[in-house]
Amino acid sequence: MDEKLSKRIHAELENIDEVLEQIPSYEKLPFLSTLELAGAAALLHNFYNGIENILKQILISENIEIPEGKSSH
């Protein structure tokens, strides 16, 4: 793995770690307000995007075409 890719992945993993620290524990979920649940959902979405970004960077570095469109996920 080249250094540039490694740095990008490392930065993304740091972001993911920060997001995971902010996500409320399972036990707290039933007591959250609608607004707090929406915030937790946004954090979960950020986690997903972080993983997706890592995978995209790996595909780009390997010159593998990334699917586009409705069925790309």
C-alpha positions as CSV (number, residue, x, y, z in Angstrom):
1,M,0.0,0.0,0.0
2,D,1.5,3.4,-1.0
3,E,2.0,6.1,1.6
4,K,-0.7,8.4,0.2
5,L,-3.3,5.7,0.4
6,S,-2.2,4.7,3.8
7,K,-2.5,8.4,5.1
8,R,-6.0,8.7,3.6
9,I,-7.1,5.5,5.2
10,H,-5.6,6.4,8.5
11,A,-7.3,9.8,8.5
12,E,-10.7,8.1,7.7
13,L,-10.2,5.6,10.5
14,E,-9.5,8.5,12.9
15,N,-12.8,10.1,11.8
16,I,-14.6,6.8,12.3
17,D,-13.2,6.4,15.8
18,E,-14.4,9.9,16.7
19,V,-17.9,9.0,15.4
20,L,-18.0,5.7,17.3
21,E,-17.1,7.5,20.5
22,Q,-20.1,9.8,20.0
23,I,-22.8,7.2,19.2
24,P,-24.9,6.5,22.3
25,S,-24.9,3.1,23.8
26,Y,-27.6,0.6,23.1
27,E,-29.0,1.0,26.6
28,K,-29.5,4.7,26.2
29,L,-31.4,4.6,22.9
30,P,-34.9,4.0,24.4
31,F,-34.5,7.2,26.4
32,L,-33.4,9.5,23.6
33,S,-35.6,12.2,22.2
34,T,-36.6,12.2,18.5
35,L,-33.9,14.9,17.9
36,E,-31.3,12.9,19.8
37,L,-32.2,9.8,17.8
38,A,-31.9,11.8,14.5
39,G,-28.4,12.8,15.7
40,A,-27.5,9.2,16.4
41,A,-28.7,8.2,13.0
42,A,-26.6,10.9,11.4
43,L,-23.6,9.6,13.3
44,L,-24.3,6.1,12.0
45,H,-24.5,7.5,8.5
46,N,-21.1,9.1,9.0
47,F,-19.7,5.8,10.1
48,Y,-21.1,4.2,6.9
49,N,-19.6,6.9,4.8
50,G,-16.2,6.5,6.4
51,I,-16.2,2.8,5.5
52,E,-17.4,3.6,2.0
53,N,-14.6,6.2,1.6
54,I,-12.0,3.7,2.6
55,L,-13.3,1.1,0.1
56,K,-13.4,3.7,-2.6
57,Q,-9.8,4.8,-2.0
58,I,-8.7,1.2,-2.2
59,L,-10.5,0.6,-5.5
60,I,-9.1,3.8,-6.9
61,S,-5.6,2.8,-5.9
62,E,-6.1,-0.5,-7.7
63,N,-7.6,1.1,-10.8
64,I,-10.8,-0.8,-10.3
65,E,-13.9,0.9,-11.7
66,I,-16.3,2.1,-9.1
67,P,-20.0,1.4,-9.9
68,E,-22.3,4.4,-10.2
69,G,-26.0,4.9,-10.2
70,K,-28.9,3.6,-8.2
71,S,-27.5,0.1,-7.8
72,S,-24.0,1.1,-6.8
73,H,-24.6,0.4,-3.1
